[in-house]
Amino acid sequence: MTNKLHMKKIMLDNGIPTANFRTVTEETEDISDLGFPVMIKPADCNGSLGVRKANNIEEFKKFFNEAKNYSISNSAIVETFTSGTEVNVDCYAIDGHAKLLMYGNVRKKKIGQNITLIYQTYIPADISSKALENIQKIADDITRVFKLDNTPILIQTIVNGDDVSVIEFAPRIGGGAKHRTVTYKTGFDILKANVESMLGEKPEIRTNYDSDFYSRNHVYAFPGTYSHVENVDKLIEDGIIVEYVPIKMKGAKIGEYFASRDRVGSFLVKAPTIEELEKKIHIAAQTLSVIDDEGNDIMKHHMFDIDENLV
């Protein structure tokens, strides 16, 4: 399931909706039948490294060679671009059924011409009841087809109206502090359940959803040597954020790699309305500071500007 080629082939063979694709090993291969734009991904790599959108053949050749360098098999997946809203879905598969736990709108910023960076997720996602019904069917189909049991599943989808297409999935908990968001929103400790499954136990899935809106927000910084983050305690005491989870350790080098693994940390916000949620996010984004080893604030505060390159 970490090999995107095998994953997508099995999905297509079993009627699980996903974009048409091709495995490419040479930049000279004809991909005209897929049309442009296309998405290019290393065939066997995680962390969003080497994932690019190509709008023409010149960009395809450039980004294919980048993706190939990240791939163990020196190959890339090239797939038809699917328009819509990205929605990430967290489930727990048990007894042949995928219990749908949480689903959120993924928000991205455009960095240059061909890179998009996830910086935020709004929970729950604003989607139709039919789309949610389709997501549940897809999750159950993945559980059945891939013979998954007693495991969390993270499914990345594109939702366009009622239609849902799977980008990819993994039998794991979402990265970073995703498990914390699931627990806050649902009352179900997905990390504890995952540990129990590794010990051969079957967890009991009990949920107690609250009515609040949540947003997990990722902090990025300009290149430098990371020291620490300031003003976290004040934001928690003032009720602006629920928690801040650090990702980088002191002394870590921060570069311009433009991938999910470049995050410095993330902060979680909750509120009874979307309007209050967005107000709190704005305050937190302007108050937090990422300090480098020379005492400078290198946080990319502008990532949270509403009108800046939102995808």
C-alpha positions in Angstrom: 0.0 0.0 0.0 3.0 2.3 0.1 3.5 1.6 -3.6 1.1 4.0 -5.4 1.2 2.0 -8.6 -0.2 -1.2 -7.0 -2.6 0.7 -4.9 -4.2 2.6 -7.8 -4.4 -0.4 -10.0 -6.2 -2.4 -7.3 -8.6 0.5 -6.7 -9.4 0.8 -10.4 -9.8 -2.9 -10.8 -12.4 -2.9 -8.0 -14.4 0.1 -8.9 -13.0 2.4 -6.3 -13.0 5.9 -7.9 -9.5 7.3 -8.5 -7.9 9.3 -11.3 -6.6 7.7 -14.5 -2.8 7.2 -14.3 0.3 5.9 -15.9 3.6 4.6 -14.5 6.4 6.5 -16.3 10.1 5.5 -16.2 11.4 7.8 -19.0 10.7 11.5 -19.8 10.2 10.6 -23.5 7.1 8.4 -22.9 3.9 9.6 -24.5 1.4 10.8 -21.9 -0.8 12.7 -24.4 -3.9 10.5 -23.6 -4.0 11.8 -20.0 -4.1 15.4 -21.2 -2.8 18.4 -19.3 -2.6 19.4 -16.5 -1.3 16.2 -14.8 -0.1 15.4 -11.3 3.4 13.8 -11.0 4.4 11.8 -8.0 7.2 9.5 -7.0 5.9 5.9 -7.4 7.0 4.9 -3.9 7.7 7.9 -1.6 5.9 9.6 1.3 5.8 13.1 2.9 4.6 14.8 -0.4 8.2 15.1 -1.7 8.4 15.4 -5.4 4.6 15.9 -6.0 4.1 18.5 -8.6 1.4 19.7 -11.1 2.6 20.0 -14.7 0.7 22.2 -17.2 2.7 21.3 -20.3 5.2 18.8 -21.7 8.2 20.9 -20.6 7.0 21.0 -17.0 6.3 17.3 -17.2 9.9 16.5 -18.2 11.3 18.7 -15.5 9.1 17.4 -12.7 9.2 13.8 -13.8 13.0 13.8 -13.3 12.6 15.4 -9.9 10.0 12.8 -8.8 12.1 9.9 -10.2 15.0 11.0 -8.0 12.8 10.5 -4.9 11.6 7.1 -6.0 13.2 3.8 -4.9 12.2 2.3 -8.3 13.2 5.4 -10.3 9.7 5.8 -11.6 6.8 8.1 -11.2 3.0 8.0 -11.3 1.5 10.5 -13.7 -2.3 11.0 -13.3 -5.1 13.1 -14.7 -5.6 16.2 -12.6 -8.9 16.1 -10.7 -10.6 19.4 -9.8 -12.5 19.9 -6.6 -11.9 20.2 -2.8 -9.4 18.0 -1.0 -11.0 16.2 1.9 -9.0 14.0 4.3 -10.9 11.2 6.0 -10.0 9.4 9.2 -11.5 6.0 9.8 -11.0 2.9 11.9 -11.5 -0.4 10.2 -12.8 -3.3 12.3 -15.0 -6.3 11.6 -15.3 -5.6 7.9 -16.5 -2.0 8.3 -14.8 1.4 8.3 -16.0 3.5 11.1 -15.9 7.1 9.8 -14.4 9.3 12.5 -13.5 12.7 11.1 -13.4 14.4 7.7 -11.8 17.8 7.0 -11.3 20.4 4.2 -7.6 20.6 3.4 -6.5 24.1 2.6 -3.4 24.8 0.5 -1.3 27.8 -0.6 0.3 28.1 -4.0 4.0 28.5 -3.8 5.3 29.6 -7.2 3.8 28.1 -10.3 3.8 24.4 -9.5 3.9 23.8 -5.8 1.0 23.7 -3.4 1.5 23.4 0.3 -1.0 22.2 2.9 -1.2 24.8 5.7 -4.6 24.2 7.3 -7.5 21.8 7.7 -11.1 22.8 8.7 -13.2 20.2 10.5 -15.8 19.1 9.7 -15.6 19.5 5.9 -18.3 21.4 4.2 -19.6 18.7 1.9 -23.0 17.4 0.8 -24.7 14.5 2.6 -24.4 12.5 -0.7 -20.7 13.1 -0.8 -20.4 11.9 2.8 -22.4 8.8 1.9 -20.0 8.1 -1.0 -17.0 8.5 1.3 -18.5 5.9 3.6 -19.0 3.5 0.8 -15.4 4.1 -0.5 -14.0 3.5 3.0 -15.9 0.3 3.4 -14.8 -0.9 -0.1 -11.1 -0.1 0.7 -11.5 -2.1 4.0 -12.9 -5.0 2.1 -10.7 -5.0 -1.0 -7.4 -4.5 0.8 -8.5 -6.9 3.7 -7.9 -4.3 6.4 -8.9 -5.1 10.0 -8.3 -3.5 13.4 -6.4 -0.5 11.9 -6.8 3.2 11.4 -7.1 4.3 7.8 -6.3 7.8 6.4 -8.0 8.4 3.0 -7.2 11.5 0.9 -10.0 12.4 -1.5 -11.1 15.0 -4.0 -14.7 16.0 -3.6 -16.6 17.8 -6.4 -20.2 18.2 -5.6 -21.5 14.8 -4.7 -18.6 13.0 -6.6 -15.6 11.6 -4.6 -12.3 10.5 -6.1 -9.5 8.8 -4.0 -6.1 10.4 -4.3 -4.5 7.7 -2.1 -4.9 6.1 1.3 -2.8 4.5 4.0 -3.6 2.1 6.9 -2.3 4.5 9.5 -3.1 7.6 11.6 -2.6 11.0 10.0 0.8 12.5 10.6 1.9 15.1 13.1 -0.8 15.7 15.7 -3.7 14.4 13.7 -4.5 11.8 16.4 -5.0 14.7 18.9 -7.6 16.3 16.7 -9.5 13.1 16.2 -9.6 12.6 20.0 -10.8 16.2 20.7 -13.5 16.1 18.0 -14.8 12.5 18.5 -13.8 11.5 22.0 -12.2 8.4 20.5 -8.5 7.9 21.2 -7.3 6.6 17.9 -3.7 6.4 19.0 -4.6 4.2 22.0 -6.7 2.0 19.7 -3.8 1.6 17.3 -1.4 0.5 20.1 -4.1 -2.0 21.3 -4.3 -3.4 17.8 -0.6 -3.9 17.7 -0.9 -5.9 21.0 -3.5 -8.2 19.4 -6.4 -6.5 21.2 -9.6 -5.3 19.7 -10.4 -1.7 20.7 -14.0 -0.6 21.5 -15.0 2.3 19.2 -17.0 4.7 21.2 -17.5 8.3 20.0 -18.9 11.4 21.6 -18.9 14.1 19.0 -19.0 17.8 20.0 -20.6 20.5 17.9 -17.5 22.8 17.7 -15.6 23.6 14.5 -11.8 22.8 14.6 -8.8 23.8 12.6 -5.3 22.3 12.6 -2.9 24.9 11.3 0.7 24.2 10.2 3.5 26.5 11.0 6.3 27.1 8.4 9.4 29.2 8.6 12.0 30.8 6.4 15.4 29.1 6.1 17.5 29.2 9.2 18.4 27.2 12.3 15.5 26.6 14.5 15.7 27.5 18.2 12.1 27.7 19.7 8.6 29.0 19.4 7.3 31.9 21.5 3.9 33.0 22.9 2.3 29.5 23.0 1.5 29.7 26.7 -0.2 33.1 26.4 -2.4 31.8 23.5 -3.5 28.8 25.5 -4.2 30.9 28.6 -6.3 33.3 26.5 -8.3 30.5 25.0 -7.1 31.3 21.5 -5.6 27.9 20.8 -6.2 24.5 22.3 -2.6 23.3 22.0 0.6 23.7 20.1 2.6 20.6 18.9 6.2 21.1 18.0 7.7 19.1 15.1 11.2 20.5 14.8 13.9 20.2 17.6 16.2 22.9 18.6 19.1 23.1 16.2 17.2 21.7 13.2 18.0 23.3 9.9 15.0 24.7 8.0 15.3 24.9 4.2 13.0 25.7 1.3 11.9 22.2 0.5 8.2 22.9 0.2 6.8 19.6 1.6 4.8 18.5 4.6 7.9 17.4 6.4 9.1 21.0 6.5 6.6 22.1 9.1 7.9 23.6 12.3 4.8 22.7 14.3 1.0 23.0 14.4 -1.6 24.6 16.5 -5.2 23.5 17.1 -8.1 26.0 17.3 -11.7 25.3 18.1 -14.8 27.5 18.3 -18.6 27.3 18.2 -18.8 29.1 14.8 -16.6 29.4 11.7 -16.4 33.2 12.2 -14.9 32.8 15.7 -12.7 30.1 14.5 -11.2 32.3 11.8 -10.8 35.2 14.2 -8.8 32.9 16.6 -6.6 31.6 13.8 -5.7 35.1 12.7 -4.8 36.1 16.3 -2.7 33.0 16.8 -0.9 33.4 13.4 0.1 36.9 14.3 1.1 36.2 17.9 3.2 33.1 17.5 6.9 33.6 16.7 9.4 31.0 15.4 12.8 32.1 16.7 16.1 31.1 15.0 19.5 30.8 16.7 20.2 34.5 16.1 17.0 35.6 17.8 15.1 36.5 14.7 11.4 35.7 14.0 11.4 33.5 10.9 7.8 32.3 10.9 6.0 32.6 7.6 3.1 34.6 9.1 1.8 35.4 5.6 0.8 31.8 5.0 -2.4 32.6 7.0 -3.4 35.6 5.0 -6.8 34.8 3.6 -6.2 36.2 0.1 -2.7 35.1 -0.5 -2.5 32.3 -3.2 -5.2 30.2 -1.7 -5.8 27.0 -3.7 
